[in-house]
Amino acid sequence: MILSVCPNPSVDCTVEVGALKVGATNRIDNKIVTYSGKALNVSIGVARLGGDSYATGFLYRQNGANFTHRLDEEGVKNTFVWNEGSTRTNYKIVDKRSMLTELNDRGDPVTEEKQEELLSLVGELGSRAEVVVMSGSLPLGVPDDYYYRLSRVLPGRTKKIVDATGDRLTHAMKAGLFLVKPNLSELEELTGETYSDFNDMIRGCRVLLDGGAENVLLSIGRKGAILTDGSSAWYCKSANVAVNSTVGAGDSMISAVARFVGEGADKEELLRTAVAAGTASVTTPGTNLFYYEKFREIYEKLTVEKLL
């Protein structure tokens, strides 16, 4: 089983405009509303790749049923810790140049009692999971070390993957993680440096490896991704596709790693499947993720290059 933990789900409202004009009236060309969250995207991606997917996290009574309904439709088993209030709404504005502008809400707070309840639930579910993915921001009232605390309730054999930023990631790595997945700007923010070529990027990834990660999957946008464990590194270039939306591409990459690592895929294969899923995801509008047929089509076009 692959367990995804989503502490801070969101209603994602993606709107497409011809050109975003700040301080002026903008006409919406298209609007897509999805019930989402980074780890929930991962769980759906795992299911679309044929994996045994299970989702948990925090939900809110006012609109939480919309999330469980979507997961049920995708064949994702799910159990949540329920809170009073409503789930936050995030707005994603995509213009004709495929530039993305995001407005992220904070949502209602989660009490310490509910935080303890999720820790117990993850400990129970995690005892049956081969891979556990924890990703996204944290709701109000939840401290930055919460991913660390979640990691500590999991068995030592579990492959733990975290996709988070800043102090949330720094704390989590102290628990020992199988993989982290920053993009280039997130890596530069974490390390306080800028990286211009692959050698520099690998050097930056070593900071995270020294911090407690076994592997770093570094997303570099249209150029593809690098996967390194410090002693070896691989690069996979993205296929050339028409971009509809980059939302959810990173989550799709993680879903592929989570799906295939349990089957004994080597590092090159994990990178190839991750880039295929991420690239397939950008061909769909809004936060619609990827479909298996497109994943396979792109996968066949990709090659992996050894850097170290």
C-alpha positions as CSV (number, residue, x, y, z in Angstrom):
1,M,0.0,0.0,0.0
2,I,1.1,3.6,-0.7
3,L,-0.2,6.0,1.9
4,S,-0.4,9.8,1.1
5,V,-0.8,12.2,4.0
6,C,-2.4,15.6,3.2
7,P,-2.6,18.0,6.2
8,N,-3.8,21.0,4.2
9,P,-6.1,20.1,1.3
10,S,-7.6,22.9,-0.9
11,V,-10.4,23.7,-3.3
12,D,-8.4,24.7,-6.3
13,C,-10.1,27.2,-8.6
14,T,-8.0,27.5,-11.8
15,V,-9.0,30.3,-14.2
16,E,-7.6,31.0,-17.6
17,V,-7.3,34.6,-19.0
18,G,-5.9,36.0,-22.2
19,A,-3.5,38.4,-20.4
20,L,-3.5,39.1,-16.7
21,K,-3.9,42.9,-16.2
22,V,-3.1,43.9,-12.6
23,G,-5.3,46.7,-11.4
24,A,-7.8,46.2,-14.2
25,T,-10.8,44.1,-15.1
26,N,-9.9,40.6,-16.4
27,R,-12.3,38.4,-18.4
28,I,-12.2,34.7,-17.6
29,D,-11.9,32.4,-20.7
30,N,-12.2,29.1,-18.7
31,K,-12.6,28.0,-15.1
32,I,-12.0,24.6,-13.5
33,V,-12.7,23.8,-9.8
34,T,-11.2,20.7,-8.3
35,Y,-11.0,19.3,-4.8
36,S,-7.3,18.8,-4.3
37,G,-4.1,19.0,-2.2
38,K,-0.6,18.0,-3.0
39,A,-0.7,14.6,-1.3
40,L,-4.2,13.9,-2.6
41,N,-2.8,14.5,-6.1
42,V,-0.2,12.0,-5.4
43,S,-2.7,9.4,-4.2
44,I,-4.8,9.9,-7.4
45,G,-1.6,9.6,-9.5
46,V,-0.7,6.4,-7.8
47,A,-4.1,5.0,-8.5
48,R,-4.0,6.0,-12.2
49,L,-0.7,4.1,-12.4
50,G,-2.4,1.0,-11.1
51,G,-1.1,1.2,-7.5
52,D,-2.8,0.4,-4.2
53,S,-3.4,3.9,-3.0
54,Y,-4.7,5.2,0.4
55,A,-5.2,8.8,1.4
56,T,-5.5,10.5,4.8
57,G,-5.0,13.9,6.4
58,F,-7.2,16.7,7.7
59,L,-10.7,17.5,6.3
60,Y,-13.4,20.0,7.3
61,R,-17.1,19.2,7.8
62,Q,-18.4,22.1,5.6
63,N,-17.1,20.9,2.3
64,G,-15.0,17.8,3.0
65,A,-17.4,15.3,1.4
66,N,-16.4,16.8,-2.0
67,F,-12.9,15.5,-1.5
68,T,-13.8,12.0,-0.4
69,H,-16.2,11.7,-3.3
70,R,-13.4,12.6,-5.8
71,L,-11.1,10.1,-4.2
72,D,-13.8,7.4,-4.2
73,E,-14.3,8.1,-8.0
74,E,-10.6,7.6,-8.5
75,G,-10.4,4.3,-6.6
76,V,-8.4,5.8,-3.7
77,K,-9.2,4.3,-0.3
78,N,-9.4,7.1,2.3
79,T,-9.9,7.9,6.0
80,F,-9.5,11.4,7.4
81,V,-9.4,13.4,10.7
82,W,-12.4,15.7,10.6
83,N,-12.4,19.3,11.8
84,E,-15.0,22.1,12.2
85,G,-15.0,24.8,9.5
86,S,-14.3,24.7,5.8
87,T,-11.3,23.8,3.6
88,R,-9.4,26.7,2.1
89,T,-9.8,27.8,-1.5
90,N,-6.7,28.5,-3.7
91,Y,-6.9,30.5,-6.9
92,K,-4.6,29.7,-9.8
93,I,-4.5,32.2,-12.7
94,V,-3.1,31.0,-16.0
95,D,-2.5,33.5,-18.8
96,K,-2.0,32.9,-22.6
97,R,1.8,32.6,-22.0
98,S,1.1,29.7,-19.6
99,M,2.4,31.9,-16.8
100,L,0.9,30.9,-13.4
101,T,-0.1,33.3,-10.7
102,E,-1.3,31.7,-7.4
103,L,-3.3,33.1,-4.5
104,N,-3.3,30.6,-1.6
105,D,-5.7,30.8,1.3
106,R,-4.7,29.8,4.8
107,G,-7.9,28.0,5.9
108,D,-9.3,27.2,9.3
109,P,-7.0,26.0,12.2
110,V,-6.5,22.5,13.5
111,T,-6.4,21.9,17.3
112,E,-3.7,20.0,19.1
113,E,-6.2,17.2,19.8
114,K,-6.9,16.7,16.1
115,Q,-3.1,16.8,15.4
116,E,-2.6,13.9,17.9
117,E,-5.5,12.0,16.3
118,L,-3.8,12.2,12.9
119,L,-0.5,11.1,14.3
120,S,-2.2,8.0,15.7
121,L,-4.0,7.3,12.5
122,V,-0.9,7.6,10.4
123,G,0.9,5.3,12.7
124,E,-1.8,2.7,12.3
125,L,-2.1,3.0,8.5
126,G,1.7,3.4,8.1
127,S,2.3,-0.1,9.6
128,R,0.7,-1.5,6.5
129,A,2.4,0.8,4.0
130,E,5.5,0.3,1.9
131,V,5.7,4.0,1.0
132,V,4.4,7.0,2.8
133,V,4.2,10.4,1.0
134,M,3.7,13.6,3.1
135,S,3.4,16.8,1.1
136,G,2.1,20.3,1.0
137,S,1.7,23.2,3.4
138,L,0.4,22.9,7.0
139,P,-2.9,24.4,8.3
140,L,-3.1,27.1,10.9
141,G,-2.2,25.9,14.4
142,V,0.1,23.0,13.1
143,P,3.8,23.6,13.9
144,D,6.6,23.4,11.3
145,D,8.0,20.1,12.8
146,Y,4.7,18.2,12.2
147,Y,6.2,16.2,9.2
148,Y,9.0,15.2,11.5
149,R,6.5,14.0,14.1
150,L,4.5,12.1,11.4
151,S,7.7,10.5,10.2
152,R,8.6,9.3,13.7
153,V,5.4,7.3,14.1
154,L,6.2,5.2,11.0
155,P,8.1,1.9,11.0
156,G,11.8,2.1,10.1
157,R,11.3,0.0,6.9
158,T,8.9,2.5,5.4
159,K,10.1,4.6,2.5
160,K,9.2,8.1,3.5
161,I,8.9,10.8,0.9
162,V,8.3,14.5,1.8
163,D,7.5,17.4,-0.6
164,A,7.6,20.5,1.5
165,T,9.5,23.8,1.7
166,G,11.5,25.8,4.3
167,D,11.5,24.7,7.9
168,R,8.9,22.1,7.3
169,L,11.4,20.2,5.1
170,T,14.4,20.9,7.2
171,H,12.7,19.4,10.3
172,A,11.4,16.4,8.4
173,M,14.8,15.4,7.1
174,K,16.0,15.0,10.6
175,A,13.8,11.9,10.8
176,G,15.6,10.3,7.8
177,L,13.7,10.4,4.5
178,F,14.0,8.2,1.4
179,L,13.4,11.1,-1.0
180,V,12.7,14.8,-1.1
181,K,11.6,16.7,-4.2
182,P,12.4,20.4,-4.4
183,N,12.3,22.4,-7.6
184,L,15.2,24.6,-8.4
185,S,13.9,27.8,-6.9
186,E,13.0,25.9,-3.7
187,L,16.5,24.4,-3.5
188,E,18.1,27.8,-4.0
189,E,15.8,29.3,-1.3
190,L,16.8,26.5,1.2
191,T,20.5,26.8,0.6
192,G,20.8,30.5,0.0
193,E,22.7,30.0,-3.3
194,T,22.0,30.0,-7.0
195,Y,22.9,27.2,-9.4
196,S,23.6,27.6,-13.1
197,D,24.6,24.2,-14.3
198,F,24.1,20.5,-13.4
199,N,27.3,20.3,-11.3
200,D,26.1,23.2,-9.2
201,M,22.7,21.7,-8.8
202,I,24.1,18.4,-7.7
203,R,26.3,20.3,-5.2
204,G,23.1,22.0,-3.9
205,C,21.3,18.7,-3.6
206,R,24.1,17.5,-1.3
207,V,23.1,20.0,1.3
208,L,19.7,18.1,1.5
209,L,21.5,14.8,1.5
210,D,23.6,15.9,4.4
211,G,20.4,17.1,6.2
212,G,18.9,13.6,6.2
213,A,17.6,12.7,2.8
214,E,18.8,9.6,1.0
215,N,17.8,10.8,-2.5
216,V,16.9,14.2,-4.0
217,L,14.7,14.5,-7.0
218,L,15.3,18.0,-8.3
219,S,12.7,19.3,-10.8
220,I,14.1,21.8,-13.3
221,G,10.9,22.7,-15.2
222,R,10.8,22.2,-18.9
223,K,14.4,20.9,-18.8
224,G,13.4,17.8,-16.9
225,A,14.8,16.6,-13.6
226,I,17.9,15.3,-11.8
227,L,17.9,12.4,-9.3
228,T,21.0,12.0,-7.0
229,D,22.0,10.1,-3.9
230,G,25.3,12.1,-3.6
231,S,27.6,9.4,-5.0
232,S,25.7,9.0,-8.3
233,A,23.4,11.3,-10.3
234,W,21.1,10.9,-13.3
235,Y,19.4,13.4,-15.6
236,C,16.2,13.0,-17.8
237,K,15.1,15.7,-20.2
238,S,11.4,16.4,-20.6
239,A,9.6,15.6,-23.8
240,N,8.5,18.5,-25.9
241,V,4.7,18.9,-25.3
242,A,2.1,21.6,-25.4
243,V,1.7,23.0,-21.9
244,N,-1.8,23.5,-20.6
245,S,-1.1,23.8,-16.9
246,T,2.0,23.2,-14.7
247,V,-0.2,22.7,-11.6
248,G,0.3,19.2,-10.1
249,A,3.3,18.3,-12.2
250,G,5.5,17.9,-9.2
251,D,2.9,15.8,-7.4
252,S,2.6,13.6,-10.5
253,M,6.4,13.0,-10.4
254,I,6.2,11.9,-6.8
255,S,3.3,9.6,-7.5
256,A,5.4,7.7,-10.1
257,V,8.3,7.3,-7.7
258,A,6.0,6.1,-4.9
259,R,4.3,3.7,-7.3
260,F,7.4,2.0,-8.8
261,V,9.9,2.1,-6.0
262,G,8.1,-0.7,-4.2
263,E,8.5,-2.9,-7.3
264,G,12.3,-2.6,-7.2
265,A,12.8,0.0,-9.9
266,D,16.3,1.3,-10.0
267,K,17.2,5.0,-9.9
268,E,17.3,5.5,-13.6
269,E,13.8,3.9,-14.0
270,L,12.4,6.0,-11.1
271,L,13.7,9.2,-12.8
272,R,12.3,8.2,-16.2
273,T,8.8,7.4,-14.8
274,A,8.8,10.6,-12.7
275,V,9.6,12.8,-15.7
276,A,7.1,11.0,-17.8
277,A,4.3,11.5,-15.2
278,G,5.3,15.2,-14.7
279,T,5.4,15.9,-18.4
280,A,2.1,14.2,-19.0
281,S,0.5,16.2,-16.3
282,V,1.3,19.6,-17.9
283,T,-0.7,18.5,-21.0
284,T,-3.9,18.6,-19.0
285,P,-5.8,21.7,-17.9
286,G,-6.2,22.9,-14.3
287,T,-5.2,20.4,-11.7
288,N,-6.4,17.4,-13.7
289,L,-3.0,15.5,-13.4
290,F,-2.1,12.9,-16.0
291,Y,-3.8,9.9,-17.6
292,Y,-2.0,6.6,-18.0
293,E,-2.1,6.5,-21.8
294,K,-0.3,9.9,-22.0
295,F,2.2,8.8,-19.4
296,R,3.1,5.7,-21.4
297,E,3.3,7.7,-24.7
298,I,5.8,10.1,-23.1
299,Y,7.7,7.4,-21.2
300,E,8.6,5.7,-24.4
301,K,10.3,8.9,-25.7
302,L,12.5,9.5,-22.7
303,T,16.1,8.6,-22.0
304,V,18.2,8.9,-18.9
305,E,21.7,10.2,-18.9
306,K,24.2,9.4,-16.1
307,L,25.9,12.6,-14.7
308,L,28.0,11.0,-12.0
